[in-house]
Amino acid sequence: MSPDQQLDRKTFERVRGLIHQRAGIALGDSKQAMVQGRLAKRLRALRVDSLPSYLDQLDGNPQSDEWQHFTNALTTNLTAFFRESHHFEHLAQQLRLAKGQDLFRIWCSASSTGEEPWSIAMVVDEVGQQGPRKVEIMATDIDTQVLQTAAQGIYQLERIEGLSVARRQRFFLKGQGPKLGRCRVRPALLKRVQFQQLNLLSGRWPIEAPLDVVFCRNVMIYFEKASQRDLVRRFAALLKPGGHLYVGHSESQFHCEDVLDLVERTTYRRRAP
């Protein structure tokens, strides 16, 4: 990396301010090296000489498509199939308790590359006729690149090694020939999830109430406490009484006891009004 592309403290603070303003992400001091490495790729792609010049271009054009690339570059996407499996066990219970219900609606609000929404879809499929008559799964993320990966449902085989043989055979197709070493979610499962881009900190969400379940796991840790509390209250407002919110293992203490009850580890239930 050339000297002009080095990320000094002043420029890092500027990046922190821009990504917080744009996406609500609070970058910690330890993220400076990560930011430098990821933005250097954008500079090379655009043939921009320096980080301050790149940021000037962003500041000068609020509607530029580059803002999405900037956001994508600084978004962390760590996920796995059936990560924090107790949530999926609880979801299966709720689906069975809703047997005969006309419509059961689930929002996966930070879908990343798709492992979470496809895990949800697998649970829905496994419960089958023992659950609601119809289940709607909506999956969103701020990062358009990971959403594209999620919607395609194509993964390296090692990504599904943690699944049982039965689940691998039931829900995935193995690639052949030039696609050897990869797998794809089966078409029947692909139809179960609707994907769209969404910024959780935007003023308006294209998500309608009432919802039965909201997944928002391991994303709020990147937001400030005030933003976390606001998000949780907005989720609660969309949930029907008795609906559930699943959060990540490092996320708690939202001070929303008036609207949500902690019923299990990182599992909250909407209180009746």
The 8 nearest C-alpha neighbors of each residue, nearest first, counted from 0:
[[1, 4, 2, 5, 39, 3, 36, 35],
 [0, 2, 4, 3, 5, 49, 48, 39],
 [3, 1, 5, 4, 0, 49, 6, 48],
 [4, 2, 49, 1, 5, 48, 50, 0],
 [3, 5, 49, 1, 2, 50, 0, 6],
 [6, 4, 2, 3, 7, 1, 0, 35],
 [5, 7, 35, 10, 11, 4, 8, 50],
 [8, 6, 10, 9, 11, 5, 12, 31],
 [7, 9, 11, 10, 12, 6, 31, 13],
 [10, 8, 12, 11, 7, 13, 6, 14],
 [9, 11, 13, 12, 7, 8, 6, 14],
 [10, 12, 8, 14, 13, 9, 6, 7],
 [13, 11, 15, 9, 10, 14, 8, 16],
 [12, 14, 10, 16, 11, 15, 17, 9],
 [15, 13, 11, 17, 16, 12, 18, 10],
 [16, 14, 12, 13, 18, 17, 26, 19],
 [15, 17, 13, 19, 14, 18, 20, 12],
 [16, 18, 20, 14, 19, 15, 21, 13],
 [19, 17, 21, 20, 15, 22, 16, 24],
 [20, 18, 23, 24, 16, 17, 22, 21],
 [21, 19, 17, 18, 23, 22, 16, 24],
 [20, 22, 18, 19, 17, 23, 70, 24],
 [23, 21, 19, 24, 18, 20, 200, 198],
 [22, 24, 19, 20, 222, 21, 200, 25],
 [25, 23, 19, 222, 221, 22, 18, 26],
 [24, 26, 222, 221, 19, 223, 27, 23],
 [27, 25, 15, 24, 30, 28, 221, 19],
 [28, 26, 29, 30, 25, 31, 15, 221],
 [27, 29, 30, 31, 26, 11, 12, 32],
 [28, 30, 27, 31, 32, 26, 33, 34],
 [31, 29, 33, 28, 27, 32, 34, 26],
 [30, 32, 34, 33, 29, 35, 28, 11],
 [31, 33, 35, 34, 30, 36, 29, 6],
 [34, 32, 30, 36, 31, 35, 37, 29],
 [33, 35, 31, 37, 32, 36, 38, 30],
 [36, 34, 32, 33, 38, 37, 6, 39],
 [37, 35, 39, 33, 34, 38, 32, 40],
 [38, 36, 34, 39, 40, 35, 72, 33],
 [37, 39, 41, 40, 35, 36, 34, 42],
 [38, 40, 42, 36, 41, 37, 35, 43],
 [41, 39, 43, 38, 42, 37, 44, 36],
 [42, 40, 44, 38, 39, 43, 45, 37],
 [43, 41, 47, 39, 45, 40, 44, 46],
 [42, 44, 46, 40, 41, 45, 39, 47],
 [43, 45, 41, 42, 46, 40, 47, 39],
 [44, 46, 42, 47, 43, 41, 40, 53],
 [47, 45, 43, 42, 44, 48, 41, 49],
 [48, 46, 42, 45, 49, 53, 43, 52],
 [47, 49, 46, 3, 42, 4, 52, 50],
 [50, 48, 4, 3, 52, 51, 47, 53],
 [49, 51, 53, 52, 4, 54, 3, 48],
 [52, 50, 54, 53, 49, 55, 10, 4],
 [53, 51, 55, 49, 50, 54, 56, 48],
 [54, 52, 50, 56, 55, 51, 49, 47],
 [53, 55, 57, 51, 56, 52, 58, 50],
 [56, 54, 52, 58, 53, 57, 59, 51],
 [57, 55, 59, 53, 54, 58, 52, 60],
 [56, 58, 54, 60, 59, 55, 61, 53],
 [59, 57, 55, 56, 60, 54, 61, 17],
 [58, 60, 56, 57, 55, 61, 54, 63],
 [59, 61, 57, 63, 62, 58, 56, 55],
 [60, 62, 63, 58, 59, 57, 66, 64],
 [63, 61, 60, 64, 66, 65, 57, 59],
 [62, 64, 65, 60, 61, 66, 57, 67],
 [65, 63, 66, 67, 62, 68, 61, 69],
 [64, 66, 68, 63, 67, 69, 57, 62],
 [67, 65, 69, 64, 68, 63, 70, 57],
 [66, 68, 70, 65, 69, 64, 71, 142],
 [69, 67, 71, 65, 70, 66, 72, 64],
 [70, 68, 66, 72, 67, 71, 65, 73],
 [69, 71, 67, 73, 72, 68, 66, 74],
 [72, 70, 68, 142, 74, 69, 73, 67],
 [73, 71, 69, 70, 74, 37, 68, 38],
 [74, 72, 70, 71, 75, 69, 34, 37],
 [73, 75, 71, 72, 70, 76, 142, 24],
 [74, 76, 77, 73, 72, 71, 111, 218],
 [77, 75, 111, 78, 74, 112, 145, 110],
 [78, 76, 75, 79, 111, 112, 217, 74],
 [77, 79, 76, 114, 82, 80, 111, 115],
 [80, 78, 82, 114, 81, 115, 77, 158],
 [79, 81, 114, 82, 118, 115, 78, 159],
 [82, 80, 84, 118, 83, 79, 115, 87],
 [81, 83, 79, 84, 80, 78, 115, 114],
 [84, 82, 85, 81, 86, 87, 248, 247],
 [83, 85, 81, 86, 87, 82, 88, 89],
 [86, 84, 88, 87, 83, 89, 264, 90],
 [87, 85, 89, 84, 88, 90, 83, 245],
 [86, 88, 90, 89, 84, 85, 91, 81],
 [87, 89, 85, 91, 90, 86, 84, 92],
 [88, 90, 86, 92, 87, 91, 85, 93],
 [91, 89, 87, 93, 92, 88, 86, 94],
 [90, 92, 94, 88, 89, 93, 87, 122],
 [93, 91, 89, 95, 90, 94, 96, 88],
 [94, 92, 96, 90, 95, 91, 97, 89],
 [93, 95, 130, 97, 91, 96, 92, 90],
 [94, 96, 130, 98, 92, 97, 93, 129],
 [95, 97, 93, 94, 98, 92, 130, 131],
 [96, 98, 94, 95, 100, 131, 130, 99],
 [99, 97, 130, 131, 95, 96, 100, 129],
 [98, 100, 131, 132, 97, 101, 130, 129],
 [101, 99, 131, 97, 98, 102, 132, 103],
 [100, 102, 132, 133, 131, 99, 103, 134],
 [101, 103, 133, 100, 134, 131, 132, 104],
 [102, 104, 134, 211, 135, 133, 131, 105],
 [105, 103, 135, 210, 211, 134, 136, 102],
 [106, 104, 212, 136, 213, 211, 135, 210],
 [107, 105, 137, 213, 108, 136, 138, 214],
 [108, 106, 138, 214, 109, 110, 213, 137],
 [107, 109, 139, 215, 106, 138, 214, 110],
 [110, 108, 140, 139, 111, 107, 215, 218],
 [109, 111, 113, 140, 139, 138, 107, 108],
 [110, 112, 145, 113, 76, 109, 140, 146],
 [113, 111, 149, 145, 148, 146, 114, 110],
 [114, 112, 149, 110, 115, 111, 116, 117],
 [113, 115, 80, 117, 79, 116, 118, 112],
 [114, 116, 118, 113, 117, 80, 110, 119],
 [117, 115, 119, 118, 113, 114, 120, 110],
 [116, 118, 120, 119, 114, 115, 113, 121],
 [119, 117, 121, 115, 116, 120, 81, 80],
 [120, 118, 116, 122, 117, 121, 123, 115],
 [119, 121, 117, 123, 118, 122, 124, 116],
 [120, 122, 124, 118, 123, 119, 125, 117],
 [123, 121, 125, 119, 124, 120, 126, 91],
 [124, 122, 120, 126, 121, 125, 127, 119],
 [123, 125, 127, 121, 122, 126, 120, 188],
 [126, 124, 122, 127, 123, 121, 91, 120],
 [127, 125, 123, 124, 129, 130, 122, 128],
 [128, 126, 124, 125, 129, 130, 123, 131],
 [127, 129, 130, 126, 131, 132, 98, 99],
 [128, 130, 127, 126, 95, 98, 131, 94],
 [129, 131, 98, 95, 94, 128, 97, 127],
 [132, 130, 98, 100, 99, 133, 97, 101],
 [131, 133, 101, 99, 100, 102, 130, 134],
 [134, 132, 102, 131, 101, 103, 135, 100],
 [135, 133, 103, 102, 104, 136, 131, 132],
 [134, 136, 104, 105, 103, 137, 133, 191],
 [137, 135, 105, 192, 106, 104, 193, 134],
 [136, 138, 106, 193, 192, 107, 194, 105],
 [139, 137, 107, 194, 110, 108, 106, 193],
 [140, 138, 108, 195, 196, 110, 197, 109],
 [141, 139, 109, 196, 197, 142, 110, 111],
 [140, 142, 198, 197, 196, 143, 139, 199],
 [143, 141, 71, 140, 144, 145, 146, 70],
 [144, 142, 146, 145, 147, 141, 196, 71],
 [145, 143, 147, 146, 142, 148, 71, 112],
 [144, 146, 112, 148, 147, 111, 143, 142],
 [147, 145, 149, 143, 144, 148, 112, 150],
 [146, 148, 150, 144, 145, 149, 151, 143],
 [149, 147, 145, 151, 146, 112, 150, 152],
 [148, 150, 113, 112, 146, 152, 147, 151],
 [149, 151, 147, 152, 148, 146, 194, 113],
 [152, 150, 148, 149, 153, 147, 183, 184],
 [151, 153, 184, 149, 150, 183, 148, 154],
 [154, 152, 183, 151, 182, 184, 181, 148],
 [155, 153, 182, 181, 156, 183, 158, 152],
 [154, 156, 181, 157, 158, 180, 182, 153],
 [157, 155, 181, 158, 180, 159, 182, 154],
 [156, 158, 160, 159, 155, 154, 161, 180],
 [157, 159, 156, 155, 160, 154, 161, 79],
 [160, 158, 161, 157, 162, 156, 167, 80],
 [161, 159, 157, 162, 158, 156, 163, 167],
 [162, 160, 159, 163, 158, 80, 157, 81],
 [163, 161, 160, 159, 166, 167, 164, 80],
 [162, 164, 166, 165, 167, 161, 160, 159],
 [163, 165, 167, 166, 168, 162, 169, 160],
 [164, 166, 168, 163, 167, 169, 162, 170],
 [167, 165, 169, 163, 168, 164, 170, 162],
 [166, 168, 164, 171, 165, 169, 170, 163],
 [169, 167, 165, 166, 170, 171, 164, 172],
 [170, 168, 166, 167, 165, 171, 185, 172],
 [169, 171, 185, 167, 166, 168, 184, 188],
 [172, 170, 184, 185, 183, 167, 168, 169],
 [171, 173, 183, 182, 185, 184, 174, 170],
 [174, 172, 182, 181, 171, 175, 183, 179],
 [173, 175, 178, 179, 182, 181, 180, 172],
 [176, 174, 179, 178, 177, 173, 180, 181],
 [175, 177, 179, 178, 174, 180, 173, 181],
 [178, 176, 179, 175, 174, 180, 181, 173],
 [179, 177, 174, 175, 176, 181, 180, 182],
 [180, 178, 175, 174, 176, 181, 177, 173],
 [181, 179, 156, 155, 178, 174, 182, 173],
 [182, 180, 155, 156, 174, 179, 154, 178],
 [183, 181, 173, 174, 172, 154, 153, 156],
 [182, 184, 153, 172, 171, 152, 185, 154],
 [183, 185, 171, 152, 170, 172, 189, 186],
 [184, 186, 171, 170, 188, 187, 172, 183],
 [187, 185, 189, 188, 184, 190, 183, 170],
 [188, 186, 189, 185, 190, 191, 184, 170],
 [187, 189, 190, 191, 186, 185, 184, 120],
 [190, 188, 186, 191, 187, 192, 185, 184],
 [189, 191, 188, 187, 192, 186, 193, 185],
 [190, 192, 188, 189, 120, 136, 193, 135],
 [193, 191, 136, 190, 137, 189, 194, 138],
 [192, 194, 137, 138, 136, 195, 191, 190],
 [195, 193, 138, 139, 137, 192, 150, 146],
 [194, 196, 139, 197, 138, 193, 140, 146],
 [197, 195, 140, 139, 141, 143, 198, 142],
 [196, 198, 141, 140, 139, 199, 195, 204],
 [199, 197, 141, 201, 200, 22, 140, 196],
 [200, 198, 201, 197, 141, 230, 204, 108],
 [199, 201, 198, 23, 202, 22, 230, 226],
 [202, 200, 198, 203, 199, 204, 197, 22],
 [201, 203, 200, 204, 199, 198, 205, 233],
 [202, 204, 201, 205, 200, 206, 199, 198],
 [203, 205, 206, 202, 201, 197, 199, 207],
 [206, 204, 207, 203, 197, 195, 196, 208],
 [207, 205, 204, 208, 237, 106, 137, 203],
 [206, 208, 209, 205, 237, 210, 204, 238],
 [209, 207, 237, 210, 238, 206, 239, 236],
 [208, 210, 239, 237, 238, 207, 211, 104],
 [211, 209, 238, 104, 208, 212, 239, 237],
 [210, 212, 242, 104, 238, 105, 103, 239],
 [211, 213, 105, 243, 242, 210, 244, 106],
 [214, 212, 244, 106, 105, 107, 245, 243],
 [213, 215, 107, 245, 244, 108, 216, 106],
 [216, 214, 246, 108, 245, 109, 213, 107],
 [215, 217, 247, 246, 218, 214, 245, 109],
 [218, 216, 247, 219, 220, 246, 215, 249],
 [217, 219, 220, 216, 221, 215, 109, 222],
 [218, 220, 222, 221, 227, 217, 250, 216],
 [219, 221, 218, 222, 217, 250, 249, 223],
 [220, 222, 219, 24, 25, 218, 223, 26],
 [223, 221, 219, 24, 25, 220, 226, 23],
 [222, 224, 226, 225, 227, 25, 221, 220],
 [225, 223, 227, 226, 228, 222, 253, 220],
 [224, 226, 228, 227, 223, 229, 222, 230],
 [225, 227, 229, 223, 224, 228, 222, 230],
 [228, 226, 224, 230, 225, 229, 219, 222],
 [229, 227, 231, 225, 253, 230, 226, 232],
 [230, 228, 226, 232, 227, 231, 233, 225],
 [229, 231, 233, 227, 228, 232, 226, 234],
 [230, 232, 234, 228, 233, 229, 235, 227],
 [233, 231, 235, 229, 234, 230, 236, 228],
 [232, 234, 230, 236, 235, 231, 229, 237],
 [235, 233, 231, 237, 232, 236, 230, 238],
 [234, 236, 232, 238, 237, 233, 231, 269],
 [235, 237, 233, 234, 238, 232, 239, 208],
 [238, 236, 208, 234, 235, 209, 210, 239],
 [239, 237, 210, 235, 242, 209, 236, 211],
 [238, 240, 242, 209, 210, 241, 211, 237],
 [241, 239, 271, 269, 242, 270, 238, 272],
 [240, 242, 269, 268, 239, 270, 243, 271],
 [243, 241, 211, 239, 269, 238, 240, 268],
 [242, 244, 268, 212, 267, 269, 213, 211],
 [243, 245, 213, 267, 212, 266, 214, 268],
 [244, 246, 266, 214, 265, 215, 213, 267],
 [247, 245, 216, 215, 265, 250, 214, 244],
 [248, 246, 216, 217, 250, 249, 265, 245],
 [247, 249, 250, 265, 246, 217, 216, 251],
 [250, 248, 247, 251, 217, 220, 246, 265],
 [249, 251, 247, 248, 246, 220, 219, 217],
 [252, 250, 253, 249, 265, 246, 248, 247],
 [253, 251, 254, 250, 255, 228, 224, 256],
 [252, 254, 228, 255, 251, 227, 231, 224],
 [255, 253, 252, 256, 228, 257, 251, 259],
 [254, 256, 257, 253, 258, 259, 232, 228],
 [257, 255, 259, 258, 254, 260, 253, 261],
 [256, 258, 255, 259, 270, 260, 254, 269],
 [257, 259, 270, 256, 255, 269, 235, 260],
 [260, 258, 269, 256, 268, 270, 267, 255],
 [261, 259, 268, 267, 262, 256, 269, 270],
 [260, 262, 267, 263, 266, 268, 259, 265],
 [263, 261, 267, 266, 260, 268, 264, 265],
 [264, 262, 266, 261, 265, 267, 89, 260],
 [263, 265, 266, 262, 261, 248, 267, 85],
 [266, 264, 246, 245, 263, 248, 247, 267],
 [267, 265, 245, 263, 264, 262, 244, 261],
 [268, 266, 261, 244, 260, 243, 262, 259],
 [269, 267, 243, 260, 259, 242, 241, 270],
 [270, 268, 259, 241, 240, 242, 258, 243],
 [269, 271, 258, 259, 240, 241, 272, 268],
 [270, 272, 240, 269, 241, 258, 239, 259],
 [271, 270, 240, 258, 269, 257, 239, 236]]
